[in-house]
Amino acid sequence: MVAWLFWSSQSDPKQDLTPQVPKSTLRMSQASNKPNLTPQFCFNETALRDFLRLSRVAIDDSIIQNLNALITPAQAGFDPSSTAERQIQTLRRRPIDPEACQGFKNNALFQSWQTRSDVLSYCAGVAVNPADPDLILREAESAKDRERVVDERLDPYSGRFFPREARTESLASLIRNERGVEGIIRARTWGLVTERCEDTAVGWEEALDRWRASQESSRNGDRR
């Protein structure tokens, strides 16, 4: 009887055998999902912090795991000497296929960074002018120029720093801090990416600007 129960549990035809999407893939896809941007979202500092935290966890805090996932285990073939010499090359030291690296950067890493930049820029606009949060976005044509304008507007020593209400000053302080955190996180992440992907010595700012330019060029081409 016990054996029959064991056999039936192992061969249940109703068992779901559908391949499951890896959790890391789901996390990375969710990291680029932009929240509904409203002043209410920005003034809800808990929601804003949670969005930034979850996005960073999915991409930057898990960067080693994400890069390891790009490696095909059998791509180099089996080397019998690896067992005889008891030498195991760690995944972290193995180079990654350049095409896989570029795909990860274009479709996950830069997308996630840009989404966070867009959210922080919008919320900076809310802190400066809650009645017209898109004002900063309209003042700069490119994403790079927009971030420069944001830095200027949020600088408390700048003549263009306008927040006066307690909630706008609190939000402006939060945005300044989070933008500083972003710089530190991105530098760390990019260091690991360039090490594993064996990229040229291009900083993360320049790499992101190049990606932005390619995205803009692609959008312009689609409009024609």
N, CA, C and O of each residue as an XYZ file, in Angstrom:
896
protein
N       0.834     -1.202      0.000
C       0.000      0.000      0.000
C       0.869      1.252      0.000
O       0.621      2.197     -0.749
N       1.889      1.243      0.850
C       2.789      2.389      0.929
C       3.507      2.581     -0.393
O       3.684      3.704     -0.864
N       3.930      1.440     -0.998
C       4.635      1.523     -2.276
C       3.728      2.093     -3.349
O       4.173      2.867     -4.196
N       2.436      1.710     -3.318
C       1.505      2.228     -4.323
C       1.316      3.732     -4.180
O       1.272      4.460     -5.172
N       1.204      4.194     -2.923
C       1.056      5.633     -2.690
C       2.274      6.382     -3.192
O       2.150      7.452     -3.787
N       3.467      5.813     -2.950
C       4.692      6.468     -3.403
C       4.732      6.547     -4.915
O       5.093      7.578     -5.482
N       4.344      5.410     -5.594
C       4.366      5.391     -7.055
C       3.372      6.378     -7.638
O       3.677      7.069     -8.611
N       2.185      6.449     -7.051
C       1.155      7.344     -7.583
C       1.540      8.792     -7.419
O       1.209      9.623     -8.264
N       2.253      9.116     -6.317
C       2.667     10.507     -6.099
C       3.741     10.918     -7.083
O       3.873     12.095     -7.420
N       4.532      9.912     -7.555
C       5.599     10.232     -8.493
C       5.117     10.285     -9.936
O       5.778     10.872    -10.792
N       3.963      9.670    -10.209
C       3.508      9.584    -11.593
C       2.161     10.240    -11.793
O       1.414      9.859    -12.694
N       1.840     11.215    -10.973
C       0.560     11.897    -11.081
C       0.480     12.612    -12.427
O       1.267     13.523    -12.683
N      -0.458     12.217    -13.293
C      -0.535     12.847    -14.617
C      -0.924     14.300    -14.545
O      -0.736     15.032    -15.516
N      -1.466     14.748    -13.415
C      -1.876     16.134    -13.291
C      -0.733     17.051    -12.867
O      -0.875     18.271    -12.788
N       0.410     16.412    -12.597
C       1.552     17.212    -12.140
C       1.970     18.195    -13.222
O       2.071     17.826    -14.392
N       2.215     19.450    -12.839
C       2.589     20.497    -13.789
C       4.050     20.360    -14.167
O       4.941     20.575    -13.346
N       4.286     19.999    -15.421
C       5.656     19.831    -15.900
C       6.089     20.989    -16.787
O       7.111     20.900    -17.468
N       5.327     22.064    -16.785
C       5.660     23.224    -17.608
C       6.953     23.861    -17.105
O       7.076     24.130    -15.910
N       7.919     24.107    -17.990
C       9.175     24.743    -17.563
C       8.901     26.075    -16.888
O       8.087     26.869    -17.358
N       9.584     26.305    -15.794
C       9.394     27.536    -15.040
C      10.420     28.578    -15.461
O      11.581     28.257    -15.715
N       9.974     29.837    -15.530
C      10.891     30.928    -15.838
C      11.796     31.168    -14.639
O      11.292     31.318    -13.526
N      13.118     31.210    -14.823
C      14.030     31.425    -13.692
C      13.679     32.695    -12.934
O      13.321     33.713    -13.528
N      13.787     32.619    -11.616
C      13.461     33.778    -10.791
C      14.351     34.963    -11.118
O      13.903     36.108    -11.052
N      15.616     34.705    -11.472
C      16.518     35.817    -11.790
C      16.042     36.562    -13.021
O      16.171     37.784    -13.103
N      15.481     35.817    -13.997
C      14.968     36.465    -15.208
C      13.767     37.332    -14.878
O      13.632     38.442    -15.394
N      12.888     36.821    -14.012
C      11.723     37.597    -13.612
C      12.134     38.856    -12.878
O      11.566     39.924    -13.111
N      13.128     38.744    -11.982
C      13.575     39.905    -11.221
C      14.139     40.968    -12.146
O      13.862     42.154    -11.971
N      14.934     40.551    -13.137
C      15.552     41.521    -14.030
C      14.512     42.218    -14.901
O      14.632     43.411    -15.179
N      13.485     41.471    -15.337
C      12.455     42.091    -16.154
C      11.643     43.081    -15.344
O      11.221     44.116    -15.860
N      11.419     42.763    -14.064
C      10.642     43.656    -13.210
C      11.436     44.896    -12.829
O      10.849     45.930    -12.507
N      12.777     44.806    -12.861
C      13.610     45.935    -12.454
C      13.474     47.114    -13.399
O      13.754     48.250    -13.017
N      13.042     46.857    -14.643
C      12.910     47.934    -15.622
C      11.489     48.472    -15.707
O      11.211     49.369    -16.503
N      10.592     47.933    -14.893
C       9.204     48.397    -14.916
C       9.100     49.727    -14.177
O       9.354     49.805    -12.975
N       8.724     50.769    -14.912
C       8.618     52.097    -14.310
C       7.268     52.237    -13.606
O       6.234     51.906    -14.185
N       7.269     52.724    -12.368
C       5.995     52.931    -11.669
C       5.210     54.069    -12.297
O       5.756     54.853    -13.074
N       3.953     54.160    -11.971
C       3.122     55.265    -12.432
C       3.591     56.544    -11.750
O       3.415     56.703    -10.542
N       4.177     57.444    -12.504
C       4.804     58.632    -11.920
C       3.779     59.730    -11.677
O       3.201     60.287    -12.610
N       3.575     60.019    -10.424
C       2.691     61.096     -9.988
C       3.346     61.785     -8.801
O       4.203     61.191     -8.147
N       2.964     63.027     -8.507
C       3.499     63.672     -7.299
C       3.204     62.865     -6.035
O       4.013     62.839     -5.107
N       2.045     62.208     -6.001
C       1.692     61.410     -4.828
C       2.690     60.273     -4.613
O       3.062     59.965     -3.480
N       3.116     59.656     -5.712
C       4.109     58.584     -5.598
C       5.400     59.116     -5.006
O       5.981     58.491     -4.118
N       5.855     60.263     -5.488
C       7.125     60.823     -5.021
C       7.057     61.236     -3.550
O       8.001     61.013     -2.792
N       5.934     61.840     -3.152
C       5.818     62.275     -1.758
C       5.632     61.100     -0.806
O       5.818     61.247      0.401
N       5.265     59.933     -1.338
C       5.225     58.717     -0.530
C       6.645     58.154     -0.518
O       6.980     57.271     -1.308
N       7.471     58.673      0.383
C       8.894     58.341      0.358
C       9.148     56.858      0.607
O      10.152     56.318      0.142
N       8.256     56.199      1.330
C       8.407     54.756      1.546
C       8.269     54.017      0.225
O       9.060     53.121     -0.072
N       7.264     54.386     -0.573
C       7.070     53.739     -1.878
C       8.242     54.024     -2.804
O       8.687     53.139     -3.535
N       8.744     55.251     -2.779
C       9.880     55.616     -3.629
C      11.121     54.824     -3.241
O      11.819     54.291     -4.104
N      11.394     54.747     -1.948
C      12.554     53.979     -1.486
C      12.406     52.500     -1.825
O      13.375     51.855     -2.227
N      11.203     51.959     -1.665
C      10.974     50.545     -1.962
C      11.227     50.251     -3.436
O      11.835     49.235     -3.773
N      10.764     51.137     -4.310
C      11.003     50.937     -5.739
C      12.504     50.900     -6.032
O      12.978     50.003     -6.729
N      13.247     51.862     -5.506
C      14.682     51.919     -5.756
C      15.383     50.688     -5.188
O      16.273     50.121     -5.824
N      14.976     50.280     -3.987
C      15.607     49.124     -3.347
C      15.375     47.846     -4.157
O      16.313     47.087     -4.398
N      14.146     47.611     -4.571
C      13.829     46.393     -5.315
C      14.524     46.373     -6.676
O      14.985     45.325     -7.126
N      14.596     47.524     -7.321
C      15.284     47.596     -8.609
C      16.776     47.304     -8.450
O      17.365     46.602     -9.272
N      17.379     47.839     -7.405
C      18.805     47.598     -7.170
C      19.066     46.152     -6.786
O      20.065     45.569     -7.207
N      18.178     45.571     -5.992
C      18.343     44.169     -5.597
C      18.319     43.264     -6.825
O      19.114     42.329     -6.923
N      17.415     43.536     -7.758
C      17.247     42.678     -8.927
C      18.436     42.721     -9.869
O      18.760     41.713    -10.497
N      19.094     43.870     -9.981
C      20.180     44.016    -10.948
C      21.537     44.183    -10.276
O      22.419     43.343    -10.452
N      21.712     45.239     -9.521
C      23.040     45.594     -9.002
C      23.480     44.726     -7.826
O      24.612     44.243     -7.805
N      22.603     44.526     -6.854
C      22.988     43.724     -5.696
C      23.187     42.258     -6.069
O      23.869     41.521     -5.357
N      22.590     41.834     -7.190
C      22.704     40.444     -7.648
C      23.591     40.344     -8.885
O      23.467     39.391     -9.655
N      24.479     41.307     -9.088
C      25.224     41.379    -10.341
C      26.086     40.139    -10.568
O      26.198     39.677    -11.704
N      26.692     39.596     -9.531
C      27.537     38.408     -9.713
C      26.695     37.229    -10.181
O      27.080     36.521    -11.111
N      25.540     37.014     -9.538
C      24.654     35.931     -9.949
C      24.132     36.158    -11.362
O      24.039     35.218    -12.152
N      23.789     37.415    -11.683
C      23.281     37.716    -13.023
C      24.332     37.453    -14.087
O      24.016     36.945    -15.163
N      25.584     37.796    -13.793
C      26.652     37.545    -14.761
C      26.950     36.058    -14.880
O      27.192     35.558    -15.979
N      26.935     35.351    -13.759
C      27.167     33.907    -13.804
C      26.103     33.204    -14.632
O      26.376     32.195    -15.283
N      24.892     33.740    -14.604
C      23.790     33.124    -15.353
C      23.996     33.232    -16.857
O      23.335     32.529    -17.622
N      24.905     34.106    -17.294
C      25.173     34.263    -18.722
C      26.133     33.206    -19.249
O      26.312     33.072    -20.460
N      26.743     32.465    -18.355
C      27.723     31.460    -18.754
C      27.019     30.154    -19.069
O      26.225     29.661    -18.268
N      27.309     29.593    -20.236
C      26.812     28.268    -20.577
C      27.770     27.244    -19.995
O      28.934     27.223    -20.397
N      27.337     26.383    -19.057
C      28.257     25.480    -18.351
C      29.108     24.620    -19.269
O      30.276     24.381    -18.961
N      28.568     24.145    -20.384
C      29.312     23.203    -21.212
C      29.993     23.858    -22.403
O      30.473     23.160    -23.296
N      30.045     25.187    -22.436
C      30.553     25.840    -23.632
C      32.033     25.551    -23.869
O      32.492     25.554    -25.012
N      32.789     25.299    -22.782
C      34.212     25.037    -22.953
C      34.515     23.545    -23.076
O      35.664     23.167    -23.305
N      33.497     22.691    -22.926
C      33.721     21.256    -22.979
C      34.310     20.730    -21.691
O      34.711     21.508    -20.825
N      34.368     19.410    -21.555
C      34.867     18.791    -20.339
C      36.359     18.529    -20.452
O      36.825     17.942    -21.428
N      37.101     18.969    -19.447
C      38.543     18.780    -19.412
C      38.856     17.734    -18.340
O      38.726     18.038    -17.154
N      39.268     16.501    -18.711
C      39.544     15.455    -17.715
C      40.591     15.851    -16.701
O      40.549     15.393    -15.559
N      41.537     16.699    -17.095
C      42.599     17.089    -16.168
C      42.069     17.911    -15.005
O      42.724     18.037    -13.971
N      40.872     18.471    -15.183
C      40.324     19.307    -14.119
C      40.021     18.492    -12.878
O      40.102     19.012    -11.766
N      39.671     17.212    -13.047
C      39.404     16.366    -11.885
C      40.687     15.746    -11.351
O      40.828     15.536    -10.146
N      41.616     15.454    -12.245
C      42.862     14.838    -11.806
C      43.684     15.801    -10.977
O      44.316     15.406     -9.997
N      43.675     17.083    -11.375
C      44.479     18.073    -10.675
C      43.722     18.742     -9.544
O      44.270     19.575     -8.822
N      42.436     18.365     -9.393
C      41.613     18.948     -8.347
C      41.591     20.472     -8.429
O      41.625     21.152     -7.403
N      41.534     21.004     -9.643
C      41.471     22.445     -9.824
C      40.105     22.802    -10.389
O      39.673     22.250    -11.401
N      39.448     23.713     -9.737
C      38.136     24.150    -10.176
C      38.192     25.643    -10.458
O      38.463     26.449     -9.569
N      37.935     25.988    -11.687
C      37.920     27.413    -12.049
C      36.569     27.978    -11.649
O      35.536     27.530    -12.145
N      36.569     28.947    -10.765
C      35.315     29.509    -10.293
C      34.613     30.255    -11.413
O      35.247     30.805    -12.313
N      33.274     30.262    -11.336
C      32.482     30.960    -12.338
C      32.833     32.436    -12.385
O      32.794     33.069    -13.440
N      33.180     32.975    -11.213
C      33.437     34.399    -11.168
C      34.628     34.799    -12.022
O      34.701     35.937    -12.487
N      35.575     33.866    -12.239
C      36.767     34.220    -12.999
C      36.640     33.878    -14.484
O      37.513     34.232    -15.277
N      35.586     33.210    -14.855
C      35.434     32.807    -16.244
C      34.882     33.951    -17.088
O      33.907     34.595    -16.702
N      35.498     34.201    -18.228
C      34.980     35.262    -19.111
C      33.638     34.861    -19.700
O      33.308     33.678    -19.783
N      32.879     35.852    -20.101
C      31.541     35.623    -20.628
C      31.533     35.994    -22.105
O      32.229     36.916    -22.529
N      30.747     35.274    -22.872
C      30.625     35.555    -24.292
C      30.267     37.028    -24.498
O      29.324     37.521    -23.879
N      31.002     37.735    -25.354
C      30.748     39.178    -25.552
C      29.315     39.491    -25.970
O      28.746     40.492    -25.535
N      28.733     38.647    -26.804
C      27.368     38.898    -27.253
C      26.379     38.799    -26.101
O      25.438     39.587    -26.010
N      26.599     37.817    -25.215
C      25.728     37.668    -24.043
C      25.887     38.866    -23.113
O      24.911     39.362    -22.550
N      27.125     39.322    -22.958
C      27.388     40.491    -22.117
C      26.674     41.725    -22.649
O      26.028     42.457    -21.899
N      26.798     41.945    -23.960
C      26.193     43.130    -24.549
C      24.680     43.074    -24.432
O      24.034     44.094    -24.191
N      24.115     41.894    -24.601
C      22.673     41.748    -24.460
C      22.212     42.048    -23.051
O      21.179     42.689    -22.858
N      22.974     41.589    -22.053
C      22.623     41.866    -20.659
C      22.688     43.358    -20.372
O      21.804     43.912    -19.718
N      23.744     44.006    -20.865
C      23.887     45.441    -20.618
C      22.766     46.236    -21.291
O      22.170     47.123    -20.680
N      22.491     45.915    -22.535
C      21.492     46.683    -23.278
C      20.068     46.442    -22.790
O      19.269     47.374    -22.698
N      19.758     45.189    -22.478
C      18.366     44.819    -22.201
C      18.005     44.756    -20.723
O      16.826     44.701    -20.373
N      19.007     44.763    -19.859
C      18.711     44.666    -18.415
C      19.382     45.775    -17.623
O      18.711     46.556    -16.948
N      20.706     45.847    -17.704
C      21.453     46.774    -16.848
C      21.128     48.231    -17.152
O      20.678     48.963    -16.270
N      21.349     48.653    -18.383
C      21.108     50.052    -18.738
C      19.625     50.412    -18.640
O      19.278     51.532    -18.265
N      18.765     49.473    -18.974
C      17.327     49.720    -18.853
C      16.953     50.013    -17.410
O      16.188     50.937    -17.131
N      17.499     49.218    -16.494
C      17.217     49.413    -15.077
C      17.766     50.745    -14.587
O      17.083     51.475    -13.868
N      18.990     51.061    -14.969
C      19.592     52.344    -14.562
C      18.776     53.516    -15.087
O      18.517     54.476    -14.361
N      18.368     53.433    -16.360
C      17.624     54.539    -16.942
C      16.259     54.702    -16.289
O      15.788     55.823    -16.098
N      15.629     53.598    -15.952
C      14.329     53.672    -15.279
C      14.464     54.387    -13.941
O      13.643     55.236    -13.596
N      15.505     54.037    -13.191
C      15.718     54.708    -11.908
C      16.055     56.176    -12.101
O      15.603     57.024    -11.332
N      16.852     56.484    -13.131
C      17.172     57.885    -13.420
C      15.915     58.671    -13.759
O      15.745     59.802    -13.303
N      15.032     58.076    -14.559
C      13.789     58.745    -14.935
C      12.920     59.031    -13.715
O      12.333     60.106    -13.594
N      12.846     58.052    -12.813
C      12.034     58.233    -11.608
C      12.618     59.327    -10.729
O      11.886     60.183    -10.231
N      13.937     59.304    -10.533
C      14.578     60.318     -9.693
C      14.468     61.707    -10.323
O      14.280     62.692     -9.609
N      14.582     61.798    -11.637
C      14.457     63.096    -12.304
C      13.037     63.635    -12.173
O      12.841     64.822    -11.915
N      12.067     62.778    -12.347
C      10.678     63.221    -12.217
C      10.393     63.694    -10.791
O       9.789     64.747    -10.585
N      10.833     62.907     -9.817
C      10.576     63.272     -8.419
C      11.365     64.520     -8.028
O      10.937     65.276     -7.156
N      12.509     64.737     -8.663
C      13.232     65.995     -8.438
C      12.393     67.161     -8.947
O      12.353     68.223     -8.327
N      11.720     66.956    -10.086
C      10.825     67.986    -10.602
C       9.669     68.261     -9.668
O       9.226     69.402     -9.536
N       9.174     67.209     -9.012
C       8.098     67.376     -8.030
C       8.595     68.189     -6.846
O       7.877     69.051     -6.338
N       9.818     67.920     -6.402
C      10.373     68.651     -5.260
C      10.574     70.123     -5.595
O      10.394     70.986     -4.736
N      10.946     70.414     -6.844
C      11.176     71.794     -7.259
C       9.865     72.528     -7.502
O       9.702     73.681     -7.103
N       8.932     71.847     -8.161
C       7.671     72.496     -8.520
C       6.561     71.443     -8.589
O       6.307     70.893     -9.660
N       5.902     71.156     -7.471
C       4.867     70.118     -7.463
C       3.736     70.373     -8.452
O       3.098     69.433     -8.927
N       3.488     71.639     -8.763
C       2.402     71.962     -9.694
C       2.778     71.659    -11.137
O       1.895     71.477    -11.975
N       4.083     71.599    -11.447
C       4.536     71.332    -12.814
C       5.812     70.501    -12.758
O       6.892     71.001    -13.074
N       5.695     69.229    -12.356
C       6.900     68.410    -12.176
C       7.656     68.116    -13.460
O       8.822     67.722    -13.411
N       7.014     68.300    -14.614
C       7.691     68.038    -15.885
C       8.536     69.210    -16.367
O       9.145     69.142    -17.435
N       8.576     70.289    -15.580
C       9.322     71.478    -15.992
C      10.790     71.151    -16.244
O      11.351     71.571    -17.256
N      11.413     70.414    -15.345
C      12.820     70.050    -15.507
C      13.011     69.218    -16.768
O      13.991     69.395    -17.490
N      12.079     68.316    -17.031
C      12.204     67.454    -18.202
C      12.150     68.267    -19.490
O      12.800     67.927    -20.478
N      11.368     69.341    -19.468
C      11.247     70.163    -20.670
C      12.442     71.085    -20.865
O      12.700     71.544    -21.978
N      13.176     71.359    -19.784
C      14.308     72.279    -19.875
C      15.532     71.646    -20.529
O      16.425     72.358    -20.987
N      15.581     70.333    -20.576
C      16.748     69.652    -21.140
C      16.300     68.673    -22.214
O      15.327     67.939    -22.038
N      17.015     68.671    -23.317
C      16.637     67.803    -24.428
C      17.087     66.365    -24.204
O      16.340     65.433    -24.502
N      18.293     66.173    -23.685
C      18.818     64.822    -23.513
C      18.774     64.409    -22.055
O      18.664     65.246    -21.160
N      18.863     63.093    -21.826
C      18.852     62.566    -20.461
C      20.079     63.048    -19.684
O      19.995     63.295    -18.481
N      21.217     63.181    -20.369
C      22.436     63.657    -19.710
C      22.262     65.092    -19.240
O      22.611     65.420    -18.106
N      21.723     65.953    -20.103
C      21.499     67.347    -19.725
C      20.462     67.446    -18.614
O      20.556     68.310    -17.742
N      19.476     66.560    -18.649
C      18.431     66.569    -17.633
C      19.025     66.322    -16.251
O      18.633     66.973    -15.282
N      19.966     65.390    -16.152
C      20.571     65.096    -14.860
C      21.411     66.272    -14.364
O      21.491     66.521    -13.161
N      22.034     66.993    -15.293
C      22.782     68.191    -14.898
C      21.846     69.245    -14.327
O      22.155     69.877    -13.317
N      20.699     69.432    -14.979
C      19.714     70.402    -14.499
C      19.182     69.983    -13.140
O      18.991     70.819    -12.257
N      18.942     68.687    -12.973
C      18.443     68.168    -11.686
C      19.440     68.465    -10.580
O      19.061     68.934     -9.507
N      20.727     68.190    -10.840
C      21.749     68.457     -9.824
C      21.761     69.931     -9.439
O      21.894     70.271     -8.264
N      21.622     70.799    -10.429
C      21.651     72.239    -10.160
C      20.440     72.672     -9.345
O      20.557     73.450     -8.398
N      19.272     72.156     -9.728
C      18.051     72.556     -9.040
C      17.975     72.017     -7.609
O      17.328     72.623     -6.754
N      18.626     70.890     -7.346
C      18.556     70.298     -6.014
C      19.697     70.741     -5.094
O      19.712     70.409     -3.908
N      20.638     71.482     -5.643
C      21.757     71.967     -4.836
C      21.252     73.073     -3.903
O      20.849     74.139     -4.370
N      21.273     72.827     -2.588
C      20.740     73.833     -1.661
C      21.526     75.133     -1.673
O      21.031     76.151     -1.189
N      22.740     75.124     -2.216
C      23.547     76.339     -2.283
C      23.410     77.035     -3.637
O      24.049     78.056     -3.890
N      22.574     76.471     -4.495
C      22.359     77.070     -5.799
C      21.276     78.131     -5.716
O      20.334     78.010     -4.933
N      21.414     79.165     -6.522
C      20.400     80.217     -6.547
C      19.101     79.747     -7.171
O      18.102     80.466     -7.142
N      19.103     78.539     -7.739
C      17.910     78.015     -8.402
C      17.239     76.920     -7.571
O      16.402     76.172     -8.077
N      17.610     76.831     -6.297
C      16.986     75.848     -5.407
C      15.749     76.479     -4.794
O      15.857     77.387     -3.970
N      14.562     76.000     -5.195
C      13.324     76.657     -4.839
C      12.465     76.009     -3.751
O      11.604     76.696     -3.201
N      12.647     74.719     -3.403
C      11.730     74.117     -2.431
C      11.640     74.924     -1.141
O      12.650     75.356     -0.586
N      10.410     75.116     -0.679
C      10.181     75.871      0.546
C       9.319     75.094      1.544
O       9.497     75.231      2.754
N       8.394     74.285      1.046
C       7.557     73.505      1.945
C       8.372     72.393      2.589
O       9.368     71.931      2.034
N       7.928     71.970      3.776
C       8.641     70.910      4.492
C       8.700     69.633      3.669
O       9.738     68.973      3.618
N       7.577     69.277      3.016
C       7.569     68.011      2.273
C       8.430     68.084      1.014
O       9.027     67.082      0.620
N       8.503     69.272      0.368
C       9.344     69.373     -0.814
C      10.819     69.394     -0.435
O      11.651     68.850     -1.160
N      11.147     70.008      0.677
C      12.536     70.011      1.136
C      12.962     68.601      1.529
O      14.086     68.185      1.250
N      12.058     67.866      2.177
C      12.358     66.487      2.556
C      12.567     65.623      1.319
O      13.485     64.805      1.275
N      11.706     65.807      0.305
C      11.843     65.032     -0.926
C      13.129     65.398     -1.654
O      13.820     64.518     -2.167
N      13.459     66.684     -1.705
C      14.696     67.114     -2.362
C      15.912     66.492     -1.687
O      16.851     66.073     -2.364
N      15.899     66.428     -0.359
C      17.004     65.817      0.375
C      17.107     64.324      0.051
O      18.203     63.792     -0.122
N      15.962     63.663     -0.026
C      15.945     62.236     -0.352
C      16.508     61.997     -1.751
O      17.307     61.083     -1.955
N      16.090     62.816     -2.708
C      16.566     62.641     -4.082
C      18.076     62.866     -4.158
O      18.780     62.117     -4.835
N      18.573     63.885     -3.474
C      20.026     64.122     -3.470
C      20.762     62.902     -2.937
O      21.749     62.464     -3.527
N      20.289     62.357     -1.831
C      20.946     61.193     -1.232
C      20.893     59.985     -2.163
O      21.889     59.284     -2.338
N      19.731     59.746     -2.756
C      19.574     58.573     -3.612
C      20.397     58.693     -4.885
O      20.891     57.688     -5.397
N      20.552     59.893     -5.399
C      21.401     60.073     -6.579
C      22.862     59.797     -6.231
O      23.606     59.263     -7.053
N      23.273     60.160     -5.020
C      24.617     59.817     -4.582
C      24.809     58.322     -4.445
O      25.843     57.780     -4.837
N      23.811     57.659     -3.889
C      23.853     56.199     -3.757
C      23.921     55.546     -5.134
O      24.655     54.577     -5.329
N      23.158     56.076     -6.087
C      23.166     55.526     -7.445
C      24.574     55.549     -8.039
O      25.011     54.573     -8.649
N      25.275     56.656     -7.861
C      26.620     56.762     -8.411
C      27.553     55.701     -7.836
O      28.340     55.094     -8.562
N      27.458     55.484     -6.532
C      28.315     54.491     -5.873
C      27.967     53.082     -6.354
O      28.859     52.294     -6.668
N      26.686     52.770     -6.412
C      26.240     51.436     -6.819
C      26.625     51.154     -8.269
O      27.109     50.069     -8.588
N      26.409     52.131     -9.139
C      26.703     51.917    -10.552
C      28.201     51.733    -10.793
O      28.597     50.929    -11.637
N      29.034     52.466    -10.062
C      30.485     52.318    -10.210
C      30.911     50.912     -9.803
O      31.738     50.290    -10.470
N      30.345     50.414     -8.706
C      30.682     49.057     -8.251
C      30.210     48.015     -9.259
O      30.959     47.109     -9.625
N      28.969     48.151     -9.702
C      28.427     47.205    -10.662
C      29.233     47.199    -11.950
O      29.556     46.137    -12.484
N      29.559     48.391    -12.450
C      30.283     48.493    -13.710
C      31.674     47.899    -13.604
O      32.187     47.333    -14.569
N      32.290     48.026    -12.430
C      33.602     47.413    -12.226
C      33.547     45.903    -12.404
O      34.430     45.316    -13.030
N      32.510     45.273    -11.856
C      32.353     43.827    -11.998
C      32.004     43.439    -13.429
O      32.473     42.419    -13.934
N      31.178     44.255    -14.079
C      30.790     43.958    -15.464
C      32.006     44.025    -16.386
O      32.213     43.125    -17.199
N      32.802     45.070    -16.269
C      33.974     45.198    -17.139
C      34.995     44.103    -16.866
O      35.698     43.661    -17.775
N      35.075     43.667    -15.610
C      36.004     42.587    -15.268
C      35.574     41.270    -15.903
O      36.399     40.550    -16.466
N      34.294     40.957    -15.813
C      33.801     39.674    -16.320
C      33.596     39.684    -17.832
O      33.796     38.669    -18.499
N      33.202     40.820    -18.360
C      32.939     40.904    -19.796
C      34.164     41.322    -20.586
O      34.124     41.382    -21.815
N      35.258     41.611    -19.885
C      36.523     41.996    -20.512
C      36.326     43.165    -21.476
O      36.800     43.152    -22.612
N      35.608     44.175    -20.980
C      35.344     45.364    -21.789
C      36.530     46.317    -21.744
O      37.435     46.179    -20.921
N      36.501     47.283    -22.647
C      37.512     48.335    -22.607
C      37.247     49.241    -21.411
O      36.170     49.211    -20.816
N      38.243     50.039    -21.073
C      38.152     50.880    -19.880
C      37.289     52.110    -20.154
O      37.801     53.224    -20.256
N      35.985     51.904    -20.273
C      35.040     52.998    -20.452
C      34.220     53.104    -19.173
O      33.696     52.103    -18.685
N      34.109     54.302    -18.633
C      33.354     54.484    -17.397
C      31.874     54.226    -17.604
O      31.382     54.225    -18.732
N      31.169     54.007    -16.499
C      29.747     53.685    -16.621
C      28.945     54.865    -17.161
O      27.950     54.674    -17.859
N      29.380     56.095    -16.835
C      28.654     57.254    -17.352
C      28.707     57.301    -18.872
O      27.687     57.517    -19.526
N      29.912     57.096    -19.441
C      30.050     57.143    -20.890
C      29.313     55.978    -21.547
O      28.683     56.150    -22.591
N      29.389     54.802    -20.943
C      28.698     53.643    -21.498
C      27.183     53.861    -21.505
O      26.504     53.504    -22.467
N      26.663     54.447    -20.430
C      25.228     54.712    -20.357
C      24.828     55.782    -21.372
O      23.775     55.679    -22.002
N      25.661     56.804    -21.531
C      25.359     57.852    -22.507
C      25.338     57.293    -23.927
O      24.506     57.692    -24.742
N      26.254     56.367    -24.222
C      26.271     55.755    -25.553
C      24.988     54.950    -25.775
O      24.399     54.992    -26.855
N      24.565     54.222    -24.750
C      23.328     53.444    -24.869
C      22.136     54.370    -25.069
O      21.257     54.092    -25.885
N      22.107     55.476    -24.320
C      21.016     56.439    -24.476
C      20.984     56.996    -25.896
O      19.916     57.138    -26.493
N      22.159     57.308    -26.428
C      22.232     57.854    -27.778
C      21.717     56.844    -28.800
O      21.011     57.206    -29.741
N      22.075     55.575    -28.607
C      21.611     54.548    -29.541
C      20.107     54.367    -29.447
O      19.444     54.134    -30.458
N      19.557     54.474    -28.230
C      18.107     54.365    -28.049
C      17.388     55.528    -28.726
O      16.360     55.345    -29.379
N      17.943     56.721    -28.560
C      17.342     57.903    -29.166
C      17.404     57.815    -30.688
O      16.441     58.158    -31.374
N      18.543     57.353    -31.215
C      18.686     57.204    -32.652
C      17.702     56.182    -33.198
O      17.145     56.362    -34.281
N      17.493     55.113    -32.447
C      16.535     54.083    -32.863
C      15.115     54.617    -32.885
O      14.343     54.333    -33.801
N      14.776     55.408    -31.848
C      13.425     55.991    -31.806
C      13.201     56.971    -32.955
O      12.131     57.000    -33.563
N      14.225     57.773    -33.241
C      14.112     58.722    -34.339
C      13.945     58.014    -35.678
O      13.215     58.473    -36.556
N      14.644     56.880    -35.814
C      14.540     56.106    -37.042
C      13.153     55.511    -37.210
O      12.650     55.398    -38.328
N      12.531     55.126    -36.086
C      11.203     54.541    -36.156
C      10.156     55.577    -36.554
O       9.131     55.231    -37.140
N      10.414     56.856    -36.235
C       9.439     57.911    -36.550
C       9.432     58.270    -38.035
O       8.470     58.843    -38.546
N      10.533     57.920    -38.723
C      10.659     58.302    -40.133
C       9.812     57.387    -41.029
O       9.795     57.560    -42.248
